[in-house]
């Protein structure tokens, strides 16, 4: 399964969706999508991806924005001094889940520890 689809599955999982919906308004942009030689891209999607810090980043790329449309945090995990920044994409490995949890604290500081644990436990159960 492609990582974009894994991220969609996570967001739409019955125990996850109510938590995500409580704190976030989801907006999905398709970029680099095609079917039978027809583009399925959202017009301007690549530009929006760049505006939230994702220019040149692999997919999936995601960002949490405030009510003014300003980026709070995106899926680029800062690396050490010798490593390039890393887009976590789908948080399916321990270090990626760790960054996703930091993102949640920044983007939804009112999220309860119980809600955070539901998200974390689901993601960690998927790790391979």
N, C-alpha and C positions, 0 to 999 in steps of 0.2 A: 504494500500500500504506500502510495506517495505521501511524503511528509505533510503536504497541504491538506490532504484528505484525513490524515491522522489528527491534525490540529482541529479540523472541522468536527471530527468524531468526538474529540475531547470536549469542545465547546457545547455540542448538542447532547451530550450524555445526560440522562434525566437527573442525576444527582448533582451535576455540575452546572447545567444551564440556569437554574434559578439563582445560583450564587453570582454567576457572571452577569445575568440580567439585572440583578439588584444593584450592581455597582457600575456597570458599563453599558453604553449604547454601542452595539456592534455595527461596524460598517466594513464590508468586504470589498476589496478591489481585485479584480482579476487582471493580471499582467502575465505575459508569456504563455497565454492559453490559446489553443486553436483546436479545431476539430474539422477533419476533412478539408484542410487548407483554408478554413474560414476562421478569422480571428474572433475570439470570445473576450478580448480585452475590453476593460472599461476605458472609454475615451478619457485621456488625461491621467489614467492610473499610474503610469510610470513617473509622471511629474509629481504626483502626490507622494508616491513612494520616496522620491528624492527629497521632497520637502520635510519629511519626517525622519530623515537620516539614512534612508535605505538605498541611495544611489549606488548601483554596482553590486549590491548585496544579493546573495542567493535567496531563494524562496523556500519556505514561507518566511516572510519578514513581517513583523507587526510592531505597532507602537500604541501606547496609551496617551491620549490627548486630554487636555483640560477643556472646560466649556468654551474657551475662546479658540480652540483648535490648535493650541500650542502643545508641542511634544513635552510630556512629563518624562517619559522614559521609553526606549525602544528595545528591540531584541538583540541589540549589539552589546555583548558582554565585554567590558573593558579587559584587555589582556595585560600581561605583565610587560615590563619595559622592552623585552625582546620579542614579544609575540604581537601579531596583528590583532586588531579588534575582531571579535568573533560573533557573528550572527547566530544565535542559538537555534533559530528556526523552530521546529517542533521540539518542545522540551522533553526529550526521551532518554536522556542520559543524566546521571547524577549531577554533574556540574551545570548542565542546562536547566534542570529542575531548580537547582539552587539559585540561578540567576532569575528564573521566572518568579520565584518567591520574593526575591528582592524587588523585582518590578512591581509585584502586587502591593507590597508595603508602600512603595512610592506612589503608585497610582490610586490605591484605595486604602488609605491609612485607617479608615473606619471598619475595614473587614475584620470580623471577629476571629480569634484564634481557632475556634471550631470550624468556621467556614474555610479558613486557610488550610486546615488539616484535611478537610474533605478533598480539596484540590490537590494538595501534595500527595496524599495517600493514593489517589487514583493514578496520578502520574508515575509515582514510584512503583506501583504495581505493574505498570506497562513497561518499565525499563528492561532492557535486554543487554 
